[in-house]
Amino acid sequence: MIDNILTLSDLQAVTASADSTDSYDSGSGIPDLGRAAEHFLVVDVAVDFATCTSIQVVLKDSADDITFAVIATAPAVALADALIGQRLALLAIPQDNRRYLNVGYIIVGSSATAGKVNAYISPDPATS
């Protein structure tokens, strides 16, 4: 079971480079996510990608939910591997992040004609 508050993308179509449809708000000026235990950003393919060369996932943070900066980067995943059920990224969330978190999806090559993702925060890296 995945908490809706920790869901950053829910069947989000990614046909061009974009940010997640939602961001996580720690609700305070001092982020608490990851302070007591490590948490992970999990990104899975929900619908096969088509026509792009690859897709890369980045985790970003922000103090104001407007201006985001990259704090972690996953390796790019080739189109041939961006298939339904495949994991695009599993990133440990740094403990020194700012209040808001979101995900950036970077499409390499031509725009994708298909492709959807699910992204969420989990304390369990084995979550699927």
FIGU-710792 format. One line per 4 residues: number of its first residue (from 1); their letters; for each residue x, y, z of C-alpha. Coordinates in Angstrom, 3 decimals, always signed. Layout:
NUM) A) X Y Z ~ ...;
//
This chain:
1) MIDN) +0.000 +0.000 +0.000 ~ +1.337 +3.411 -0.988 ~ +0.296 +6.550 +0.870 ~ -1.297 +9.099 -1.485;
5) ILTL) +0.704 +11.906 +0.159 ~ +3.921 +10.110 -0.831 ~ +2.822 +9.625 -4.467 ~ +4.529 +12.051 -6.849;
9) SDLQ) +3.319 +10.580 -10.172 ~ +0.290 +8.343 -10.669 ~ +0.110 +6.983 -14.215 ~ +1.703 +10.235 -15.371;
13) AVTA) +2.259 +10.445 -19.128 ~ +5.845 +11.461 -19.890 ~ +6.249 +12.199 -23.582 ~ +8.639 +15.143 -23.128;
17) SADS) +10.940 +16.222 -20.314 ~ +8.737 +17.257 -17.385 ~ +8.341 +17.354 -13.622 ~ +6.115 +15.099 -11.552;
21) TDSY) +2.491 +16.152 -11.272 ~ +2.785 +16.346 -7.485 ~ +5.427 +17.280 -4.952 ~ +5.974 +16.082 -1.397;
25) DSGS) +5.660 +18.730 +1.316 ~ +7.330 +17.870 +4.607 ~ +5.042 +20.484 +6.185 ~ +7.789 +22.308 +8.008;
29) GIPD) +10.865 +24.365 +7.412 ~ +12.913 +21.435 +8.695 ~ +12.311 +18.352 +6.524 ~ +11.790 +15.173 +8.508;
33) LGRA) +11.773 +12.632 +5.699 ~ +14.721 +10.324 +6.121 ~ +15.775 +11.667 +9.521 ~ +14.660 +8.607 +11.518;
37) AEHF) +15.176 +6.042 +8.752 ~ +16.266 +6.024 +5.136 ~ +13.580 +6.607 +2.502 ~ +13.693 +5.997 -1.227;
41) LVVD) +12.268 +7.473 -4.398 ~ +10.820 +4.609 -6.436 ~ +9.908 +5.158 -10.103 ~ +8.359 +2.391 -12.188;
45) VAVD) +7.167 +2.200 -15.795 ~ +3.359 +1.933 -15.971 ~ +3.048 +2.049 -19.793 ~ +5.863 +1.177 -22.247;
49) FATC) +7.865 +4.098 -23.612 ~ +8.156 +4.518 -27.389 ~ +10.353 +6.436 -29.876 ~ +12.704 +8.245 -27.454;
53) TSIQ) +16.319 +7.152 -26.984 ~ +16.226 +6.986 -23.188 ~ +14.674 +8.434 -20.037 ~ +16.452 +9.675 -16.934;
57) VVLK) +15.010 +10.411 -13.495 ~ +16.216 +13.137 -11.134 ~ +15.068 +13.945 -7.603 ~ +14.735 +17.646 -6.837;
61) DSAD) +14.119 +19.747 -3.739 ~ +12.850 +23.259 -3.089 ~ +12.307 +25.655 -0.212 ~ +9.248 +27.276 -1.848;
65) DITF) +7.681 +24.595 -4.156 ~ +8.523 +26.802 -7.157 ~ +12.286 +26.744 -7.729 ~ +13.682 +23.201 -7.624;
69) AVIA) +17.281 +21.964 -7.710 ~ +18.541 +18.447 -8.487 ~ +19.747 +16.555 -5.401 ~ +20.032 +13.017 -6.827;
73) TAPA) +20.282 +11.528 -10.321 ~ +19.531 +8.012 -11.558 ~ +21.309 +6.521 -14.570 ~ +19.511 +6.953 -17.897;
77) VALA) +17.424 +3.944 -18.952 ~ +17.471 +2.933 -22.627 ~ +14.175 +2.776 -24.524 ~ +14.480 -1.025 -24.854;
81) DALI) +14.433 -1.281 -21.043 ~ +11.674 +1.285 -20.381 ~ +8.917 -1.322 -20.411 ~ +5.876 -1.815 -18.196;
85) GQRL) +6.795 -3.103 -14.756 ~ +10.461 -2.108 -15.027 ~ +12.073 +0.073 -12.394 ~ +13.345 +3.365 -13.844;
89) ALLA) +14.893 +4.605 -10.626 ~ +15.532 +3.741 -7.012 ~ +17.212 +6.658 -5.264 ~ +18.009 +7.081 -1.588;
93) IPQD) +16.617 +10.435 -0.471 ~ +19.358 +12.611 +1.035 ~ +18.695 +13.637 +4.635 ~ +19.623 +17.258 +4.017;
97) NRRY) +16.808 +17.981 +1.540 ~ +14.686 +21.111 +1.653 ~ +10.943 +21.228 +2.427 ~ +9.540 +20.129 -0.971;
101) LNVG) +10.522 +17.191 -3.203 ~ +9.533 +16.406 -6.767 ~ +10.753 +14.271 -9.643 ~ +12.145 +15.385 -12.978;
105) YIIV) +11.844 +13.159 -16.040 ~ +14.383 +13.826 -18.779 ~ +13.557 +12.424 -22.218 ~ +16.643 +11.969 -24.396;
109) GSSA) +16.356 +11.916 -28.193 ~ +13.061 +12.592 -29.914 ~ +9.920 +13.067 -27.837 ~ +8.317 +9.861 -26.624;
113) TAGK) +5.034 +8.961 -28.312 ~ +4.043 +6.831 -25.325 ~ +5.125 +6.199 -21.769 ~ +3.684 +6.549 -18.276;
117) VNAY) +5.248 +6.315 -14.827 ~ +4.373 +5.858 -11.187 ~ +6.662 +7.540 -8.646 ~ +6.445 +7.456 -4.881;
121) ISPD) +8.450 +7.704 -1.679 ~ +8.891 +4.538 +0.345 ~ +10.876 +3.418 +3.401 ~ +11.290 +0.025 +1.688;
125) PATS) +13.530 -0.160 -1.401 ~ +11.973 -3.506 -2.340 ~ +8.484 -1.971 -2.677 ~ +6.978 -2.694 -6.063;
//
